[in-house]
């Protein structure tokens, strides 16, 4: 991944975290890494543990962030979530998957939260 794309992703994750926190999410893990991969954000919200994927796009050339969540990505996130739950002794608690998309253009940014995306 290029440095520019990595910086864009990090800025998007920081913006998503601020946006979610202002809406009552309590972030408990950022960039959680394990042998299976990485979860962007893990939070508590409305009595659930929420696994959050953040997709940041500059303009519309690469499609929307939501379009980037393929079946493969969903399955991978589910495996990562199961690993996280087991590693933290949290099996059986309510959880969900949210996707945050950011569309960044010069002078503006649009953020959308897809609650319970899959």
Secondary structure, DSSP 4 states (H G I P E B T S, - for coil): --HHHHHHHHHHHHHHHHHHHHTT-EEEEEEEEETTEEEEEEEEETTEEEEEEEEEEESSTT--TGGG--HHHHHHHHHHHHHHHHHTT-TTS-EEEEEEEEEEETTEEEEEEETT--
